[in-house]
Amino acid sequence: MRIAKLTLISFCLSVPATAQEAEATPNADEVSEADVTLLAGADYASGNVNGQGYETVSLNTGISARSGRFSFTASVPYVVTTAPEELIVSNGGVLGTPLLAQPSTQSREVTREGIGDLILQGGYQLPLGSLNAFIAGNVKIPTASREKALGTGELDYGISSQVSRQFGRTVPFASASYTVIGEPKGFDVQNSLAGSVGSHFLLSDASSMTVSYSYEESATANVEDHQSIGVGLDTGLSTRIRLGLDARAGLSNDAPDARLGLRVGIGF
């Protein structure tokens, strides 16, 4: 049997990414005892994997709850993707994978759509003095259709963390994650380590800008590791509503060429 290829693409199509570069890690002493935020977003990504092009649009909904140092986030996207029929493109983000499912000599481009994989994240903010440190466990529940090539049909899980420190109006940060990728029958995959470094720049009491560099190991030896740079803007439209915009550009051959994202959070 010919072993198919799998690669991990980090175009962050799901909301609860630990190192969401458009939002600085808050200081636990400044966080309210409990709050709930409704999440919505839209993302566009395009690129090539082994010379095969794809375009993906994702509309995300979710909810985030926080109590003291503990937090929980859940989100699920509706995905529309145009890609070769053998290419599976799932949610993206920390746990997302595009999977070359049926290797063949012919490649027919198709468009498919449907519910993506459910992403869950439970986190805890560590008390480390002047450092803002966050650690989380992440799970991808395989709710996307394997028949439509919108997901792998397997459970993924991992751990992620971020640390930052404020110096005046600058907040440098570093993040890392490790993902255990569920292996579909007949496929050869490997777990993935990813990380990013960058800085938030506080433009005002309500707005910040982020610049970052990300590196992500491929989940197969047949595809290059991913490198990208990104810029984001986060601002408060009111005391309850926040808006985030972000963009990334790939630096390596198999990384997404471009990614654009819009996020809205409504707090209660």
TAURPE-V346998 format. One record per residue. N is the residue number from 1. RES is the residue in one small letter. OMEGA is omega in radians with two decimals (NA if undefined). Layout:
N:RES:OMEGA  N:RES:OMEGA
//
This chain:
1:m:3.09  2:r:-3.12  3:i:3.13  4:a:-3.08  5:k:3.05  6:l:3.09  7:t:3.14  8:l:3.13  9:i:-3.11  10:s:3.01  11:f:2.82  12:c:-3.12  13:l:3.11  14:s:-3.01  15:v:-2.93  16:p:3.01  17:a:-3.08  18:t:-3.10  19:a:3.13  20:q:-2.91  21:e:-3.12  22:a:-3.10  23:e:-3.14  24:a:3.06  25:t:-3.07  26:p:3.03  27:n:-3.05  28:a:-3.13  29:d:-3.11  30:e:-3.11  31:v:3.11  32:s:-3.09  33:e:-3.14  34:a:3.05  35:d:3.13  36:v:-3.14  37:t:3.00  38:l:-3.04  39:l:3.04  40:a:-3.13  41:g:3.07  42:a:-3.12  43:d:3.05  44:y:3.09  45:a:3.07  46:s:3.13  47:g:-3.14  48:n:3.01  49:v:-3.09  50:n:3.11  51:g:3.13  52:q:-3.07  53:g:3.07  54:y:2.98  55:e:-3.10  56:t:3.00  57:v:-3.10  58:s:3.04  59:l:-2.98  60:n:2.98  61:t:-3.14  62:g:3.13  63:i:3.11  64:s:3.12  65:a:-3.12  66:r:3.07  67:s:-3.07  68:g:-3.13  69:r:-3.08  70:f:3.09  71:s:3.09  72:f:-3.14  73:t:3.05  74:a:3.10  75:s:3.09  76:v:-3.12  77:p:2.86  78:y:-2.95  79:v:2.99  80:v:-3.09  81:t:3.03  82:t:-3.04  83:a:3.00  84:p:-3.01  85:e:3.14  86:e:-3.10  87:l:3.05  88:i:3.08  89:v:3.13  90:s:-2.93  91:n:-2.96  92:g:-3.07  93:g:-3.06  94:v:-3.01  95:l:-3.03  96:g:3.13  97:t:2.87  98:p:-2.98  99:l:3.04  100:l:-2.86  101:a:-3.04  102:q:-3.12  103:p:-3.14  104:s:-3.14  105:t:3.12  106:q:-3.10  107:s:-3.14  108:r:-3.11  109:e:-3.12  110:v:3.05  111:t:3.08  112:r:-3.10  113:e:3.12  114:g:3.11  115:i:3.10  116:g:-3.13  117:d:3.07  118:l:3.14  119:i:3.11  120:l:3.09  121:q:3.02  122:g:-3.02  123:g:3.13  124:y:3.11  125:q:-3.04  126:l:3.10  127:p:-3.08  128:l:3.06  129:g:-3.08  130:s:3.12  131:l:2.95  132:n:-3.08  133:a:-3.06  134:f:3.08  135:i:-3.05  136:a:2.95  137:g:-3.06  138:n:3.11  139:v:2.99  140:k:3.09  141:i:-3.02  142:p:3.10  143:t:3.13  144:a:-3.12  145:s:3.04  146:r:-3.13  147:e:3.11  148:k:-3.11  149:a:3.08  150:l:3.13  151:g:-3.11  152:t:-3.08  153:g:-3.11  154:e:3.10  155:l:2.99  156:d:3.07  157:y:-3.11  158:g:3.12  159:i:-3.13  160:s:-3.11  161:s:3.08  162:q:3.07  163:v:3.14  164:s:3.08  165:r:-3.10  166:q:3.03  167:f:-3.06  168:g:-3.14  169:r:3.10  170:t:-3.11  171:v:3.07  172:p:-3.12  173:f:3.01  174:a:-3.13  175:s:3.11  176:a:3.09  177:s:3.07  178:y:-3.05  179:t:3.02  180:v:-3.02  181:i:3.07  182:g:-3.03  183:e:3.07  184:p:-3.13  185:k:3.10  186:g:-3.11  187:f:-3.13  188:d:-3.12  189:v:3.07  190:q:-3.13  191:n:-2.96  192:s:3.04  193:l:-3.13  194:a:3.11  195:g:3.08  196:s:3.04  197:v:-3.14  198:g:-3.13  199:s:2.94  200:h:3.08  201:f:-3.08  202:l:-3.09  203:l:3.11  204:s:3.11  205:d:-3.07  206:a:-3.01  207:s:3.08  208:s:3.06  209:m:-3.12  210:t:3.02  211:v:-3.05  212:s:3.02  213:y:-3.12  214:s:3.08  215:y:-3.09  216:e:3.11  217:e:3.04  218:s:3.10  219:a:3.03  220:t:3.13  221:a:-3.07  222:n:-3.09  223:v:-3.11  224:e:2.95  225:d:-3.05  226:h:3.02  227:q:3.14  228:s:3.02  229:i:-3.08  230:g:3.06  231:v:-3.12  232:g:3.10  233:l:3.13  234:d:-3.11  235:t:3.08  236:g:3.09  237:l:3.07  238:s:3.14  239:t:-3.10  240:r:-3.01  241:i:3.08  242:r:-3.13  243:l:3.09  244:g:3.06  245:l:3.11  246:d:3.13  247:a:3.09  248:r:3.07  249:a:-3.13  250:g:3.11  251:l:3.14  252:s:-2.97  253:n:-3.03  254:d:3.03  255:a:3.04  256:p:3.14  257:d:-3.09  258:a:3.04  259:r:3.10  260:l:-3.08  261:g:3.06  262:l:-3.13  263:r:3.11  264:v:3.06  265:g:3.13  266:i:-3.05  267:g:3.11  268:f:NA
//
